[in-house]
Amino acid sequence: MIQQLAIGAVLITATVMVHGVATRSAIHFAVRLHTRSPMMPGAWKITWLTAMFVMTMFLAAMLEALIWAWTYIAVGAFDGLESAFYFSLVAFSTLGFGDIVLDPSWRVLSAVEATNGIILFGWTTALIFWFLQRLVGASRLMDGLAAGVNRVSSRPD
């Protein structure tokens, strides 16, 4: 059990690092896209930026589950990548189908993976909520400023 907890601690550290890089990348990418597409209508821009933001975090989750899958293969819990990755996705997402189970000697590791997944999915959910609040707020601010500029500029002198 101690070995599984130690492996889990290393994997949690690795996946948190991946998630941190993905978070920074998603924010950076969204800011660049937002500033480089000033003519895109507000609703379309919000939709596009949100989709790109969510996809970045989704790809991070896939990489994190893949890291766990490679570990299951490395410790001999699975022979092939497809079954290891499938199991890892089911455990990481806390879905828990139960159609593929680990040998009892590795089940603590899968519980640690589920804990890791729920923490990172919570992080992602909070991040997306934060992102949408900022994006919608900025869009409303810009729309309000644009409306004020248009009213001021249309006044006769």
C-alpha angles and dihedrals in degrees: 000000000000090000091053092049091049092050089046092052091053091048093047089052091049095047093046088053091050090048092049092052091046091050092051092045094049092050093045092048092048093050091050092048092046094052095042097053105052094149096057111107114255099247093048092046092051091048094047095045092047092050092050091045093050092045091053091053091044091055089050090054090050091051091048092052089047090055088055091046092053088051092052089053092046093054092045097248090124134022101206136043097231096058093039092050093046091050090046093052091049092049096040092051090045088234092130103190092173094212089118118035133181125242107269089250089069103035095103088060091056090051089052088052091053090051090049091049095050091050093049093044088051089051090050093048092051090046094052091047090050091047094051092048091053094042097048091042092051091047092052090047092051092046090051093048091047091050090050092049091049091050093048094046094048094057115107114240 
